[in-house]
Amino acid sequence: FFSHLKTEGLYLYDIRSLDEAQRRISDYIHFYNHHRPQRKLNKLTPMEYRRQLAA
């Protein structure tokens, strides 16, 4: 996860403050859990996979 966070969520941007870094990290975590399909979860997002298990 952390390598994905750094390469996809931080290194692409010119971050100049701690507040901006925290916002980018928060946005990436939301994206990772709600919008980014995972190959190991049969191309579902983590939230979709959790909903499917709970049903």
Gaussian input, Z-matrix of N, CA and C with variables (Angstrom, degrees):
# hf/3-21g

backbone

0 1
 N
 C     1     B1
 C     2     B2     1     A1
 N     3     B3     2     A2     1     D1
 C     4     B4     3     A3     2     D2
 C     5     B5     4     A4     3     D3
 N     6     B6     5     A5     4     D4
 C     7     B7     6     A6     5     D5
 C     8     B8     7     A7     6     D6
 N     9     B9     8     A8     7     D7
 C    10    B10     9     A9     8     D8
 C    11    B11    10    A10     9     D9
 N    12    B12    11    A11    10    D10
 C    13    B13    12    A12    11    D11
 C    14    B14    13    A13    12    D12
 N    15    B15    14    A14    13    D13
 C    16    B16    15    A15    14    D14
 C    17    B17    16    A16    15    D15
 N    18    B18    17    A17    16    D16
 C    19    B19    18    A18    17    D17
 C    20    B20    19    A19    18    D18
 N    21    B21    20    A20    19    D19
 C    22    B22    21    A21    20    D20
 C    23    B23    22    A22    21    D21
 N    24    B24    23    A23    22    D22
 C    25    B25    24    A24    23    D23
 C    26    B26    25    A25    24    D24
 N    27    B27    26    A26    25    D25
 C    28    B28    27    A27    26    D26
 C    29    B29    28    A28    27    D27
 N    30    B30    29    A29    28    D28
 C    31    B31    30    A30    29    D29
 C    32    B32    31    A31    30    D30
 N    33    B33    32    A32    31    D31
 C    34    B34    33    A33    32    D32
 C    35    B35    34    A34    33    D33
 N    36    B36    35    A35    34    D34
 C    37    B37    36    A36    35    D35
 C    38    B38    37    A37    36    D36
 N    39    B39    38    A38    37    D37
 C    40    B40    39    A39    38    D38
 C    41    B41    40    A40    39    D39
 N    42    B42    41    A41    40    D40
 C    43    B43    42    A42    41    D41
 C    44    B44    43    A43    42    D42
 N    45    B45    44    A44    43    D43
 C    46    B46    45    A45    44    D44
 C    47    B47    46    A46    45    D45
 N    48    B48    47    A47    46    D46
 C    49    B49    48    A48    47    D47
 C    50    B50    49    A49    48    D48
 N    51    B51    50    A50    49    D49
 C    52    B52    51    A51    50    D50
 C    53    B53    52    A52    51    D51
 N    54    B54    53    A53    52    D52
 C    55    B55    54    A54    53    D53
 C    56    B56    55    A55    54    D54
 N    57    B57    56    A56    55    D55
 C    58    B58    57    A57    56    D56
 C    59    B59    58    A58    57    D57
 N    60    B60    59    A59    58    D58
 C    61    B61    60    A60    59    D59
 C    62    B62    61    A61    60    D60
 N    63    B63    62    A62    61    D61
 C    64    B64    63    A63    62    D62
 C    65    B65    64    A64    63    D63
 N    66    B66    65    A65    64    D64
 C    67    B67    66    A66    65    D65
 C    68    B68    67    A67    66    D66
 N    69    B69    68    A68    67    D67
 C    70    B70    69    A69    68    D68
 C    71    B71    70    A70    69    D69
 N    72    B72    71    A71    70    D70
 C    73    B73    72    A72    71    D71
 C    74    B74    73    A73    72    D72
 N    75    B75    74    A74    73    D73
 C    76    B76    75    A75    74    D74
 C    77    B77    76    A76    75    D75
 N    78    B78    77    A77    76    D76
 C    79    B79    78    A78    77    D77
 C    80    B80    79    A79    78    D78
 N    81    B81    80    A80    79    D79
 C    82    B82    81    A81    80    D80
 C    83    B83    82    A82    81    D81
 N    84    B84    83    A83    82    D82
 C    85    B85    84    A84    83    D83
 C    86    B86    85    A85    84    D84
 N    87    B87    86    A86    85    D85
 C    88    B88    87    A87    86    D86
 C    89    B89    88    A88    87    D87
 N    90    B90    89    A89    88    D88
 C    91    B91    90    A90    89    D89
 C    92    B92    91    A91    90    D90
 N    93    B93    92    A92    91    D91
 C    94    B94    93    A93    92    D92
 C    95    B95    94    A94    93    D93
 N    96    B96    95    A95    94    D94
 C    97    B97    96    A96    95    D95
 C    98    B98    97    A97    96    D96
 N    99    B99    98    A98    97    D97
 C   100   B100    99    A99    98    D98
 C   101   B101   100   A100    99    D99
 N   102   B102   101   A101   100   D100
 C   103   B103   102   A102   101   D101
 C   104   B104   103   A103   102   D102
 N   105   B105   104   A104   103   D103
 C   106   B106   105   A105   104   D104
 C   107   B107   106   A106   105   D105
 N   108   B108   107   A107   106   D106
 C   109   B109   108   A108   107   D107
 C   110   B110   109   A109   108   D108
 N   111   B111   110   A110   109   D109
 C   112   B112   111   A111   110   D110
 C   113   B113   112   A112   111   D111
 N   114   B114   113   A113   112   D112
 C   115   B115   114   A114   113   D113
 C   116   B116   115   A115   114   D114
 N   117   B117   116   A116   115   D115
 C   118   B118   117   A117   116   D116
 C   119   B119   118   A118   117   D117
 N   120   B120   119   A119   118   D118
 C   121   B121   120   A120   119   D119
 C   122   B122   121   A121   120   D120
 N   123   B123   122   A122   121   D121
 C   124   B124   123   A123   122   D122
 C   125   B125   124   A124   123   D123
 N   126   B126   125   A125   124   D124
 C   127   B127   126   A126   125   D125
 C   128   B128   127   A127   126   D126
 N   129   B129   128   A128   127   D127
 C   130   B130   129   A129   128   D128
 C   131   B131   130   A130   129   D129
 N   132   B132   131   A131   130   D130
 C   133   B133   132   A132   131   D131
 C   134   B134   133   A133   132   D132
 N   135   B135   134   A134   133   D133
 C   136   B136   135   A135   134   D134
 C   137   B137   136   A136   135   D135
 N   138   B138   137   A137   136   D136
 C   139   B139   138   A138   137   D137
 C   140   B140   139   A139   138   D138
 N   141   B141   140   A140   139   D139
 C   142   B142   141   A141   140   D140
 C   143   B143   142   A142   141   D141
 N   144   B144   143   A143   142   D142
 C   145   B145   144   A144   143   D143
 C   146   B146   145   A145   144   D144
 N   147   B147   146   A146   145   D145
 C   148   B148   147   A147   146   D146
 C   149   B149   148   A148   147   D147
 N   150   B150   149   A149   148   D148
 C   151   B151   150   A150   149   D149
 C   152   B152   151   A151   150   D150
 N   153   B153   152   A152   151   D151
 C   154   B154   153   A153   152   D152
 C   155   B155   154   A154   153   D153
 N   156   B156   155   A155   154   D154
 C   157   B157   156   A156   155   D155
 C   158   B158   157   A157   156   D156
 N   159   B159   158   A158   157   D157
 C   160   B160   159   A159   158   D158
 C   161   B161   160   A160   159   D159
 N   162   B162   161   A161   160   D160
 C   163   B163   162   A162   161   D161
 C   164   B164   163   A163   162   D162

   B1=1.4548
   B2=1.5251
   B3=1.3226
   B4=1.4628
   B5=1.5259
   B6=1.3306
   B7=1.4654
   B8=1.5286
   B9=1.3414
   B10=1.4648
   B11=1.5262
   B12=1.3134
   B13=1.4662
   B14=1.5204
   B15=1.3234
   B16=1.4578
   B17=1.5280
   B18=1.3301
   B19=1.4618
   B20=1.5236
   B21=1.3293
   B22=1.4601
   B23=1.5197
   B24=1.3205
   B25=1.4512
   B26=1.5118
   B27=1.3414
   B28=1.4627
   B29=1.5189
   B30=1.3251
   B31=1.4641
   B32=1.5196
   B33=1.3014
   B34=1.4674
   B35=1.5249
   B36=1.3195
   B37=1.4614
   B38=1.5234
   B39=1.3026
   B40=1.4562
   B41=1.5273
   B42=1.3144
   B43=1.4640
   B44=1.5229
   B45=1.3284
   B46=1.4607
   B47=1.5296
   B48=1.3373
   B49=1.4598
   B50=1.5233
   B51=1.3049
   B52=1.4596
   B53=1.5222
   B54=1.3288
   B55=1.4689
   B56=1.5220
   B57=1.3318
   B58=1.4596
   B59=1.5295
   B60=1.3300
   B61=1.4654
   B62=1.5269
   B63=1.3244
   B64=1.4609
   B65=1.5185
   B66=1.3205
   B67=1.4701
   B68=1.5159
   B69=1.3255
   B70=1.4649
   B71=1.5274
   B72=1.3262
   B73=1.4627
   B74=1.5221
   B75=1.3182
   B76=1.4578
   B77=1.5258
   B78=1.3251
   B79=1.4683
   B80=1.5237
   B81=1.3354
   B82=1.4624
   B83=1.5302
   B84=1.3214
   B85=1.4633
   B86=1.5244
   B87=1.3250
   B88=1.4635
   B89=1.5313
   B90=1.3325
   B91=1.4580
   B92=1.5293
   B93=1.3162
   B94=1.4625
   B95=1.5314
   B96=1.3115
   B97=1.4691
   B98=1.5202
   B99=1.3214
   B100=1.4598
   B101=1.5259
   B102=1.3332
   B103=1.4652
   B104=1.5249
   B105=1.3152
   B106=1.4673
   B107=1.5273
   B108=1.3378
   B109=1.4677
   B110=1.5318
   B111=1.3137
   B112=1.4570
   B113=1.5198
   B114=1.2998
   B115=1.4549
   B116=1.5413
   B117=1.3205
   B118=1.4678
   B119=1.5293
   B120=1.3389
   B121=1.4654
   B122=1.5268
   B123=1.3209
   B124=1.4669
   B125=1.5293
   B126=1.3175
   B127=1.4687
   B128=1.5268
   B129=1.3301
   B130=1.4635
   B131=1.5223
   B132=1.3269
   B133=1.4571
   B134=1.5294
   B135=1.3276
   B136=1.4679
   B137=1.5332
   B138=1.3263
   B139=1.4654
   B140=1.5204
   B141=1.3309
   B142=1.4645
   B143=1.5314
   B144=1.3284
   B145=1.4606
   B146=1.5313
   B147=1.3197
   B148=1.4745
   B149=1.5315
   B150=1.3339
   B151=1.4650
   B152=1.5136
   B153=1.3302
   B154=1.4581
   B155=1.5424
   B156=1.3149
   B157=1.4587
   B158=1.5321
   B159=1.3212
   B160=1.4668
   B161=1.5197
   B162=1.3172
   B163=1.4793
   B164=1.5092
   A1=111.11
   A2=117.23
   A3=119.62
   A4=112.78
   A5=116.97
   A6=117.71
   A7=110.38
   A8=117.30
   A9=120.60
   A10=110.40
   A11=116.42
   A12=120.86
   A13=110.46
   A14=117.00
   A15=119.60
   A16=112.29
   A17=117.25
   A18=119.07
   A19=112.77
   A20=118.22
   A21=121.06
   A22=113.24
   A23=117.68
   A24=120.08
   A25=116.37
   A26=117.47
   A27=118.34
   A28=114.05
   A29=118.41
   A30=121.33
   A31=113.57
   A32=118.24
   A33=121.26
   A34=112.72
   A35=117.36
   A36=121.41
   A37=111.11
   A38=115.28
   A39=122.35
   A40=107.49
   A41=116.40
   A42=121.98
   A43=108.97
   A44=114.77
   A45=119.14
   A46=114.26
   A47=117.90
   A48=118.83
   A49=109.94
   A50=115.10
   A51=120.90
   A52=110.76
   A53=117.97
   A54=121.36
   A55=111.40
   A56=116.52
   A57=120.02
   A58=110.73
   A59=117.53
   A60=121.08
   A61=110.46
   A62=117.09
   A63=120.68
   A64=111.69
   A65=117.33
   A66=121.26
   A67=110.26
   A68=117.37
   A69=120.91
   A70=111.36
   A71=117.29
   A72=121.32
   A73=110.27
   A74=116.86
   A75=121.19
   A76=111.18
   A77=116.67
   A78=120.79
   A79=111.25
   A80=116.87
   A81=119.73
   A82=111.17
   A83=117.72
   A84=120.50
   A85=109.98
   A86=117.50
   A87=120.56
   A88=109.95
   A89=117.49
   A90=121.84
   A91=110.74
   A92=117.53
   A93=122.49
   A94=111.10
   A95=116.92
   A96=120.49
   A97=114.27
   A98=118.23
   A99=120.83
   A100=115.41
   A101=118.30
   A102=119.27
   A103=115.00
   A104=119.18
   A105=121.68
   A106=110.05
   A107=117.80
   A108=120.36
   A109=111.10
   A110=115.98
   A111=122.36
   A112=109.32
   A113=117.27
   A114=121.33
   A115=110.61
   A116=117.50
   A117=120.26
   A118=113.25
   A119=117.22
   A120=121.60
   A121=110.71
   A122=116.76
   A123=122.95
   A124=112.31
   A125=115.23
   A126=123.45
   A127=113.64
   A128=116.34
   A129=121.94
   A130=108.70
   A131=116.94
   A132=119.79
   A133=107.53
   A134=118.81
   A135=119.71
   A136=113.15
   A137=117.74
   A138=119.83
   A139=111.48
   A140=117.99
   A141=120.73
   A142=110.43
   A143=116.18
   A144=120.52
   A145=110.40
   A146=117.62
   A147=121.40
   A148=110.69
   A149=116.84
   A150=119.90
   A151=110.81
   A152=116.36
   A153=121.19
   A154=110.44
   A155=118.09
   A156=120.51
   A157=111.81
   A158=116.57
   A159=120.62
   A160=112.17
   A161=117.78
   A162=121.08
   A163=112.21
   D1=-45.33
   D2=-174.31
   D3=-66.27
   D4=-34.40
   D5=176.77
   D6=-67.46
   D7=-37.94
   D8=175.86
   D9=-64.64
   D10=-43.19
   D11=179.02
   D12=-57.71
   D13=-47.21
   D14=-178.07
   D15=-67.59
   D16=-46.14
   D17=-175.35
   D18=-75.97
   D19=-37.75
   D20=-177.08
   D21=-93.62
   D22=-27.25
   D23=-172.41
   D24=-109.15
   D25=-18.63
   D26=-176.08
   D27=-123.62
   D28=-48.32
   D29=-173.61
   D30=-63.91
   D31=-22.14
   D32=-178.60
   D33=-75.44
   D34=-12.89
   D35=-172.64
   D36=-118.31
   D37=153.29
   D38=175.47
   D39=-92.24
   D40=88.48
   D41=-175.06
   D42=-87.60
   D43=126.65
   D44=-174.30
   D45=-115.67
   D46=-3.69
   D47=-179.82
   D48=-146.77
   D49=159.84
   D50=178.12
   D51=-64.42
   D52=-38.37
   D53=178.76
   D54=-61.73
   D55=-42.21
   D56=178.58
   D57=-65.68
   D58=-40.27
   D59=178.14
   D60=-62.71
   D61=-44.51
   D62=178.98
   D63=-62.86
   D64=-39.90
   D65=178.31
   D66=-64.98
   D67=-44.54
   D68=179.28
   D69=-62.52
   D70=-40.70
   D71=178.55
   D72=-64.32
   D73=-45.59
   D74=178.52
   D75=-61.37
   D76=-44.67
   D77=178.32
   D78=-62.44
   D79=-40.18
   D80=-179.03
   D81=-68.22
   D82=-40.31
   D83=178.24
   D84=-61.68
   D85=-41.62
   D86=176.84
   D87=-62.78
   D88=-46.56
   D89=178.06
   D90=-59.28
   D91=-45.26
   D92=-176.85
   D93=-62.33
   D94=-40.34
   D95=-177.37
   D96=-82.99
   D97=-28.55
   D98=-172.08
   D99=-110.44
   D100=-21.36
   D101=-172.10
   D102=-129.42
   D103=-16.68
   D104=-173.78
   D105=-96.63
   D106=110.82
   D107=179.01
   D108=-65.53
   D109=143.07
   D110=-179.77
   D111=-110.71
   D112=128.88
   D113=-179.56
   D114=-61.36
   D115=-41.48
   D116=-177.83
   D117=-70.87
   D118=-11.62
   D119=178.01
   D120=-107.03
   D121=28.63
   D122=-179.51
   D123=58.28
   D124=42.56
   D125=177.15
   D126=63.47
   D127=27.74
   D128=173.11
   D129=-102.78
   D130=156.53
   D131=171.51
   D132=-77.23
   D133=159.55
   D134=178.09
   D135=-55.45
   D136=-38.11
   D137=179.28
   D138=-68.01
   D139=-40.86
   D140=177.07
   D141=-63.00
   D142=-40.14
   D143=179.86
   D144=-64.29
   D145=-43.55
   D146=179.22
   D147=-63.75
   D148=-42.10
   D149=178.02
   D150=-61.95
   D151=-41.03
   D152=-179.80
   D153=-64.78
   D154=-39.14
   D155=178.59
   D156=-68.51
   D157=-35.25
   D158=-177.70
   D159=-75.49
   D160=-21.73
   D161=-176.72
   D162=-77.73

